[in-house]
Every structure is written in structure tokens, then in C-alpha cells.
Amino acid sequence: MKTLVILSSILGERSHSKQLADHMVARAKQADPAAVVTVRDIGAEPLPYFDGATAGALFTPADVRSVEQQRIVERSDALVAELMRADRIVFAVPVYNFNLPAQFKTYLDHVARAGVTFRYTPEGVPEGLVKGKQVFVLTARGGKAEGTPNDTMTPYLRQMLGFLGMNEVTFIAAEGMAMGEVAALEGVALARQRIDALDLAPARGALQAA
Ligand SMILES: Cc1cc2nc3c(=O)[nH]c(=O)nc-3n(C[C@H](O)[C@H](O)[C@H](O)COP(=O)(O)O)c2cc1C
């Protein structure tokens, strides 16, 4: 079972979403000691914004790309290949200003590739191509918003990940991280309990992929 972890906090080891991801990886390794885990920390090593040069490189036919354009396409291809290879994907996403960090939005911009990670059917219906994955979004936020209109991040991520084919996504939030020590400890403990209750046995991923 191959697991890809995408970290996106700017807080490094102090990140609560990273701590949840670490906990999930530890649990997954208990369930499957042979699990292969790849970690990409885009908070520590941000990707460049998806800009005109990036779009231009992707739209330029391979045989006429400049060296710089080739480098840009190779980076994008590597991110997509890493995503496609994974059986299980864990996105650790802090809430910044009511939504996802710019670093994580940039990651999504890079992996949303027409004809590669999504396509349109002849009828014009979008079809996500990142299929058969077990997907988790582990979030942390300073306040409490889960299940309320103040949680503007979850609906966006549901839509965006679903567009790419990741339709079954489990969201687990550690809330109250900025509401005092007791609330923060409670928020993390609750999120960890929810992770502990997950079935992370490798067979589940295989079943989903079938
Ligand atoms: C720039 C910034 C913006 C934030 N905006 C929000 C917010 O809109 N809502 C909220 O509940 N918490 C907000 N917070 C608090 C973070 O969500 C909280 O610190 C959380 O633990 C971040 O996840 P992390 O620990 O994995 O970095 C913000 C924090 C920062 C640094």
C-alpha cells in the first residue's frame, strides 16, 4: 500500500495538521508494516505559483519546448505521477483566512491537468481521472467551524478533489487550536480518536481500487 502525504503548514514540527498526519501514518504502519510512505512538505518547500510561464509550458507541444519549459513540464509530471501512484493520499491542510493555504492551492493548480488528471467527455461532462484512491483531509483550525457555514474550506476541497476523481474523501478536523490550551488539547485528542477509529488495513485500499 503506497501512501502519499502532502503537508502544507508553514509551522513545521509545530503544525497540528502535520501531527495528525504523523499519527495517521503511524496507525497505517501498524496496520500494514510494509506500507510505503512518501511525504511532500509544500509548506517547507513551496511550489512556484501556477503562472503564465507554467501554463505556456504545458500548452506548448513537447517537440518545440524550450529547456525551461521542459523543466516546468517535468516538475508537473512528477507531481502528477506521485499522486497517481498512491493508493492512499493524506492531505494535511491548515485553515488560513477561512480557506486552504496558498501553498496547497498552488499544489492543486499544478496537478489539475486537462487530459491527465481530468477530462471532458464528448458530452462535455467533466470526469476525474485520479480514481480508486483512499483520500483523507486532515485539517487544523484556530476556531470551531466544522459543519457550519463558516467552514468554507471543506466544500471547496470536496468539489476540487471530486473534480479530479477523488470523490470519497474523509475529512477530520482538529478544531479550537487558538482557543486556549485545554480546547487545543481536546481538539487534537478528538481528531486523533477519529483517526484511530478508521479502518486503515491495506485490503480496504485494494477493494476501493478494484
Ligand atoms: C495566516 C493564518 C491565518 C489563519 N486563519 C484562520 C482562520 O481563518 N480560521 C481559523 O479558525 N483559524 C485560522 N488560523 C489558525 C490556524 O488555523 C491554526 O493555527 C491551525 O493550527 C493551523 O494549522 P497548522 O497547526 O497545521 O499549521 C490562521 C493561522 C494563520 C497563521
Ligand as a Chemical Component Dictionary entry (heavy atoms), coordinates in Angstrom:
data_LIG
# 
_chem_comp.id                   LIG 
_chem_comp.type                 NON-POLYMER 
_chem_comp.pdbx_formal_charge   0 
_chem_comp.three_letter_code    LIG 
# 
loop_
_chem_comp_atom.comp_id 
_chem_comp_atom.atom_id 
_chem_comp_atom.alt_atom_id 
_chem_comp_atom.type_symbol 
_chem_comp_atom.charge 
_chem_comp_atom.model_Cartn_x 
_chem_comp_atom.model_Cartn_y 
_chem_comp_atom.model_Cartn_z 
_chem_comp_atom.pdbx_ordinal 
LIG C1  C1  C 0 -2.156  33.245 8.487  1  
LIG C2  C2  C 0 -3.108  32.490 9.369  2  
LIG C3  C3  C 0 -4.461  32.587 9.138  3  
LIG C4  C4  C 0 -5.362  31.881 9.941  4  
LIG N1  N1  N 0 -6.692  31.947 9.667  5  
LIG C5  C5  C 0 -7.563  31.210 10.406 6  
LIG C6  C6  C 0 -8.960  31.214 10.088 7  
LIG O1  O1  O 0 -9.422  31.835 9.154  8  
LIG N2  N2  N 0 -9.784  30.464 10.853 9  
LIG C7  C7  C 0 -9.332  29.718 11.911 10 
LIG O2  O2  O 0 -10.122 29.041 12.568 11 
LIG N3  N3  N 0 -8.008  29.689 12.228 12 
LIG C8  C8  C 0 -7.123  30.415 11.493 13 
LIG N4  N4  N 0 -5.780  30.377 11.775 14 
LIG C9  C9  C 0 -5.299  29.472 12.835 15 
LIG C10 C10 C 0 -4.814  28.156 12.242 16 
LIG O3  O3  O 0 -5.848  27.520 11.508 17 
LIG C11 C11 C 0 -4.309  27.245 13.353 18 
LIG O4  O4  O 0 -3.125  27.808 13.874 19 
LIG C12 C12 C 0 -4.034  25.826 12.868 20 
LIG O5  O5  O 0 -3.459  25.098 13.926 21 
LIG C13 C13 C 0 -3.112  25.840 11.654 22 
LIG O6  O6  O 0 -2.766  24.532 11.262 23 
LIG P1  P1  P 0 -1.285  24.008 11.495 24 
LIG O7  O7  O 0 -1.092  23.952 13.002 25 
LIG O8  O8  O 0 -1.235  22.680 10.862 26 
LIG O9  O9  O 0 -0.352  24.998 10.874 27 
LIG C14 C14 C 0 -4.873  31.081 10.991 28 
LIG C15 C15 C 0 -3.494  30.997 11.197 29 
LIG C16 C16 C 0 -2.624  31.683 10.403 30 
LIG C17 C17 C 0 -1.139  31.548 10.650 31 
# 
loop_
_chem_comp_bond.comp_id 
_chem_comp_bond.atom_id_1 
_chem_comp_bond.atom_id_2 
_chem_comp_bond.value_order 
_chem_comp_bond.pdbx_ordinal 
LIG C1  C2  SING 1  
LIG C2  C3  SING 2  
LIG C2  C16 DOUB 3  
LIG C3  C4  DOUB 4  
LIG C4  N1  SING 5  
LIG C4  C14 SING 6  
LIG N1  C5  DOUB 7  
LIG C5  C6  SING 8  
LIG C5  C8  SING 9  
LIG C6  O1  DOUB 10 
LIG C6  N2  SING 11 
LIG N2  C7  SING 12 
LIG C7  O2  DOUB 13 
LIG C7  N3  SING 14 
LIG N3  C8  DOUB 15 
LIG C8  N4  SING 16 
LIG N4  C9  SING 17 
LIG N4  C14 SING 18 
LIG C9  C10 SING 19 
LIG C10 O3  SING 20 
LIG C10 C11 SING 21 
LIG C11 O4  SING 22 
LIG C11 C12 SING 23 
LIG C12 O5  SING 24 
LIG C12 C13 SING 25 
LIG C13 O6  SING 26 
LIG O6  P1  SING 27 
LIG P1  O7  DOUB 28 
LIG P1  O8  SING 29 
LIG P1  O9  SING 30 
LIG C14 C15 DOUB 31 
LIG C15 C16 SING 32 
LIG C16 C17 SING 33 
# 
